[in-house]
Amino acid sequence: MKAKIQISENVEIEVEGENTKELFTQLASIEQTFGMKSQLCGKCKKTTNKRYIARNAGGNMFYEIVCECGAHLSLSASKENPNNLFPKKKEDYTKPDSPYLPDNGWRIYNTKTNKME
């Protein structure tokens, strides 16, 4: 089975699955990751002018969605499924009681504290 999902005016992604459960899982993963681009930034509350960033630092890959206001939404991968990304909205997913990040996970670099906040 195949399905297509439109994630922007210019980008359409096709997913494949053996059954509806697999197809649904693929669509949910795509929507969870790429659908963030059309949602509000947690900092400036706008939906426009976001871009995808994939960078290599010290042999580690980092994936983010960056808003025009300078805010970043980090994407993570689980150990069980390292090829699927999801928006990082908790500080530490290995701890069940880890609190959610403010602003729905969106952070911006504070030059006064030298930290992402």
CYANA upper distance limits for C-alpha pairs under 8 A (distance plus 0.5 A):
  1 MET  CA     16 GLU  CA      6.20
  1 MET  CA     17 GLY  CA      5.89
  1 MET  CA     18 GLU  CA      6.49
  1 MET  CA     19 ASN  CA      7.08
  1 MET  CA     20 THR  CA      8.25
  1 MET  CA     23 LEU  CA      7.77
  2 LYS  CA     14 GLU  CA      7.39
  2 LYS  CA     15 VAL  CA      6.21
  2 LYS  CA     16 GLU  CA      4.98
  2 LYS  CA     17 GLY  CA      6.98
  2 LYS  CA     23 LEU  CA      7.82
  3 ALA  CA     14 GLU  CA      6.16
  3 ALA  CA     15 VAL  CA      5.95
  3 ALA  CA     16 GLU  CA      7.02
  3 ALA  CA     23 LEU  CA      7.90
  4 LYS  CA     12 GLU  CA      7.13
  4 LYS  CA     13 ILE  CA      6.05
  4 LYS  CA     14 GLU  CA      4.77
  4 LYS  CA     15 VAL  CA      6.73
  5 ILE  CA     12 GLU  CA      6.15
  5 ILE  CA     13 ILE  CA      5.84
  5 ILE  CA     14 GLU  CA      6.90
  5 ILE  CA     27 LEU  CA      7.87
  6 GLN  CA     11 VAL  CA      6.68
  6 GLN  CA     12 GLU  CA      4.81
  6 GLN  CA     13 ILE  CA      6.89
  7 ILE  CA     11 VAL  CA      6.26
  7 ILE  CA     12 GLU  CA      6.36
  7 ILE  CA     13 ILE  CA      7.83
  7 ILE  CA     31 GLU  CA      8.26
  7 ILE  CA     34 PHE  CA      6.95
  7 ILE  CA     35 GLY  CA      6.92
  8 SER  CA     12 GLU  CA      7.56
  8 SER  CA     38 SER  CA      8.49
 15 VAL  CA     23 LEU  CA      7.49
 15 VAL  CA     26 GLN  CA      6.83
 15 VAL  CA     27 LEU  CA      7.45
 16 GLU  CA     22 GLU  CA      8.32
 16 GLU  CA     23 LEU  CA      6.52
 16 GLU  CA     26 GLN  CA      7.89
 17 GLY  CA     21 LYS  CA      8.29
 17 GLY  CA     22 GLU  CA      5.34
 17 GLY  CA     23 LEU  CA      5.02
 17 GLY  CA     26 GLN  CA      7.99
 18 GLU  CA     22 GLU  CA      6.72
 18 GLU  CA     23 LEU  CA      7.71
 19 ASN  CA     23 LEU  CA      6.71
 20 THR  CA     24 PHE  CA      6.37
 21 LYS  CA     25 THR  CA      6.67
 22 GLU  CA     26 GLN  CA      6.71
 23 LEU  CA     27 LEU  CA      6.67
 24 PHE  CA     28 ALA  CA      6.50
 25 THR  CA     29 SER  CA      6.67
 26 GLN  CA     30 ILE  CA      6.80
 27 LEU  CA     31 GLU  CA      6.54
 28 ALA  CA     32 GLN  CA      6.39
 29 SER  CA     33 THR  CA      6.76
 29 SER  CA     84 ASN  CA      7.43
 29 SER  CA     85 LEU  CA      7.99
 29 SER  CA     86 PHE  CA      7.90
 30 ILE  CA     34 PHE  CA      6.20
 30 ILE  CA     35 GLY  CA      7.72
 31 GLU  CA     35 GLY  CA      5.11
 31 GLU  CA     36 MET  CA      8.13
 32 GLN  CA     36 MET  CA      7.14
 32 GLN  CA     86 PHE  CA      6.77
 32 GLN  CA     87 PRO  CA      7.81
 33 THR  CA     75 LEU  CA      8.27
 33 THR  CA     85 LEU  CA      6.76
 33 THR  CA     86 PHE  CA      5.81
 33 THR  CA     87 PRO  CA      6.83
 35 GLY  CA     39 GLN  CA      7.34
 36 MET  CA     40 LEU  CA      8.31
 36 MET  CA     65 ILE  CA      8.46
 36 MET  CA     87 PRO  CA      8.48
 37 LYS  CA     47 THR  CA      7.70
 37 LYS  CA     50 LYS  CA      6.57
 37 LYS  CA     51 ARG  CA      7.98
 37 LYS  CA     65 ILE  CA      7.60
 38 SER  CA     47 THR  CA      6.08
 38 SER  CA     48 THR  CA      7.90
 39 GLN  CA     46 LYS  CA      8.40
 39 GLN  CA     47 THR  CA      6.01
 40 LEU  CA     44 CYS  CA      8.43
 40 LEU  CA     45 LYS  CA      5.50
 40 LEU  CA     46 LYS  CA      5.54
 40 LEU  CA     47 THR  CA      5.16
 41 CYS  CA     45 LYS  CA      5.26
 41 CYS  CA     46 LYS  CA      5.99
 41 CYS  CA     47 THR  CA      6.72
 41 CYS  CA     67 CYS  CA      7.33
 41 CYS  CA     71 ALA  CA      8.11
 41 CYS  CA    106 TRP  CA      7.26
 42 GLY  CA    103 ASP  CA      4.86
 42 GLY  CA    104 ASN  CA      6.09
 42 GLY  CA    105 GLY  CA      7.59
 42 GLY  CA    106 TRP  CA      5.70
 42 GLY  CA    107 ARG  CA      8.45
 43 LYS  CA     69 CYS  CA      8.44
 43 LYS  CA     71 ALA  CA      7.12
 43 LYS  CA    103 ASP  CA      6.64
 43 LYS  CA    106 TRP  CA      6.90
 43 LYS  CA    107 ARG  CA      7.80
 43 LYS  CA    108 ILE  CA      8.32
 44 CYS  CA     69 CYS  CA      7.14
 48 THR  CA     67 CYS  CA      8.16
 48 THR  CA     68 GLU  CA      8.12
 49 ASN  CA     67 CYS  CA      6.71
 49 ASN  CA     68 GLU  CA      6.12
 50 LYS  CA     65 ILE  CA      7.05
 50 LYS  CA     66 VAL  CA      5.91
 50 LYS  CA     67 CYS  CA      4.86
 50 LYS  CA     68 GLU  CA      6.54
 51 ARG  CA     65 ILE  CA      6.14
 51 ARG  CA     66 VAL  CA      5.87
 51 ARG  CA     67 CYS  CA      7.18
 52 TYR  CA     63 TYR  CA      8.05
 52 TYR  CA     64 GLU  CA      6.49
 52 TYR  CA     65 ILE  CA      5.19
 52 TYR  CA     66 VAL  CA      6.92
 53 ILE  CA     62 PHE  CA      8.41
 53 ILE  CA     63 TYR  CA      6.21
 53 ILE  CA     64 GLU  CA      5.63
 53 ILE  CA     65 ILE  CA      6.58
 53 ILE  CA     66 VAL  CA      7.61
 54 ALA  CA     61 MET  CA      7.33
 54 ALA  CA     62 PHE  CA      6.16
 54 ALA  CA     63 TYR  CA      5.08
 54 ALA  CA     64 GLU  CA      7.08
 55 ARG  CA     61 MET  CA      6.14
 55 ARG  CA     62 PHE  CA      5.79
 55 ARG  CA     63 TYR  CA      7.15
 56 ASN  CA     60 ASN  CA      5.94
 56 ASN  CA     61 MET  CA      5.01
 56 ASN  CA     62 PHE  CA      6.76
 57 ALA  CA     61 MET  CA      6.94
 57 ALA  CA     62 PHE  CA      7.96
 62 PHE  CA     74 SER  CA      8.26
 62 PHE  CA     75 LEU  CA      8.09
 63 TYR  CA     74 SER  CA      6.61
 63 TYR  CA     75 LEU  CA      5.84
 63 TYR  CA     76 SER  CA      7.88
 64 GLU  CA     72 HIS  CA      6.77
 64 GLU  CA     73 LEU  CA      5.91
 64 GLU  CA     74 SER  CA      4.96
 64 GLU  CA     75 LEU  CA      6.01
 65 ILE  CA     72 HIS  CA      6.26
 65 ILE  CA     73 LEU  CA      5.65
 65 ILE  CA     74 SER  CA      7.14
 65 ILE  CA     75 LEU  CA      8.26
 66 VAL  CA     70 GLY  CA      6.94
 66 VAL  CA     71 ALA  CA      6.31
 66 VAL  CA     72 HIS  CA      5.07
 66 VAL  CA     73 LEU  CA      6.94
 67 CYS  CA     71 ALA  CA      5.85
 67 CYS  CA     72 HIS  CA      6.98
 70 GLY  CA    108 ILE  CA      6.58
 70 GLY  CA    109 TYR  CA      8.27
 71 ALA  CA    106 TRP  CA      6.48
 71 ALA  CA    107 ARG  CA      5.65
 71 ALA  CA    108 ILE  CA      4.77
 71 ALA  CA    109 TYR  CA      7.93
 72 HIS  CA    106 TRP  CA      5.95
 72 HIS  CA    107 ARG  CA      5.71
 72 HIS  CA    108 ILE  CA      6.57
 73 LEU  CA     87 PRO  CA      7.27
 73 LEU  CA     88 LYS  CA      7.56
 73 LEU  CA    105 GLY  CA      6.49
 73 LEU  CA    106 TRP  CA      5.17
 73 LEU  CA    107 ARG  CA      6.93
 74 SER  CA     87 PRO  CA      6.59
 74 SER  CA     88 LYS  CA      6.02
 74 SER  CA    105 GLY  CA      8.07
 74 SER  CA    106 TRP  CA      8.16
 75 LEU  CA     85 LEU  CA      6.36
 75 LEU  CA     86 PHE  CA      5.80
 75 LEU  CA     87 PRO  CA      4.97
 75 LEU  CA     88 LYS  CA      5.74
 76 SER  CA     85 LEU  CA      5.81
 76 SER  CA     86 PHE  CA      5.94
 76 SER  CA     87 PRO  CA      6.79
 76 SER  CA     88 LYS  CA      6.30
 77 ALA  CA     81 ASN  CA      7.32
 77 ALA  CA     82 PRO  CA      5.50
 77 ALA  CA     83 ASN  CA      7.27
 77 ALA  CA     84 ASN  CA      6.28
 77 ALA  CA     85 LEU  CA      5.23
 77 ALA  CA     86 PHE  CA      6.87
 78 SER  CA     82 PRO  CA      5.77
 78 SER  CA     84 ASN  CA      7.89
 78 SER  CA     85 LEU  CA      8.11
 87 PRO  CA    105 GLY  CA      8.05
 88 LYS  CA    105 GLY  CA      6.63
 89 LYS  CA    100 TYR  CA      6.26
 89 LYS  CA    101 LEU  CA      5.95
 89 LYS  CA    104 ASN  CA      6.46
 89 LYS  CA    105 GLY  CA      4.86
 90 LYS  CA     98 SER  CA      7.05
 90 LYS  CA     99 PRO  CA      6.50
 90 LYS  CA    100 TYR  CA      4.86
 90 LYS  CA    101 LEU  CA      5.70
 90 LYS  CA    105 GLY  CA      7.60
 91 GLU  CA     98 SER  CA      6.96
 91 GLU  CA     99 PRO  CA      7.24
 91 GLU  CA    100 TYR  CA      7.16
 91 GLU  CA    101 LEU  CA      6.79
 92 ASP  CA     98 SER  CA      6.30
 93 TYR  CA     98 SER  CA      7.34
100 TYR  CA    104 ASN  CA      8.17
100 TYR  CA    105 GLY  CA      8.11
101 LEU  CA    105 GLY  CA      5.54
101 LEU  CA    106 TRP  CA      8.47
102 PRO  CA    106 TRP  CA      7.90
103 ASP  CA    107 ARG  CA      7.98
107 ARG  CA    116 MET  CA      6.17
107 ARG  CA    117 GLU  CA      5.48
108 ILE  CA    116 MET  CA      5.79
108 ILE  CA    117 GLU  CA      5.95
109 TYR  CA    114 ASN  CA      7.35
109 TYR  CA    115 LYS  CA      6.17
109 TYR  CA    116 MET  CA      4.79
109 TYR  CA    117 GLU  CA      6.67
110 ASN  CA    114 ASN  CA      6.03
110 ASN  CA    115 LYS  CA      6.02
110 ASN  CA    116 MET  CA      6.55
110 ASN  CA    117 GLU  CA      7.02
111 THR  CA    115 LYS  CA      7.75
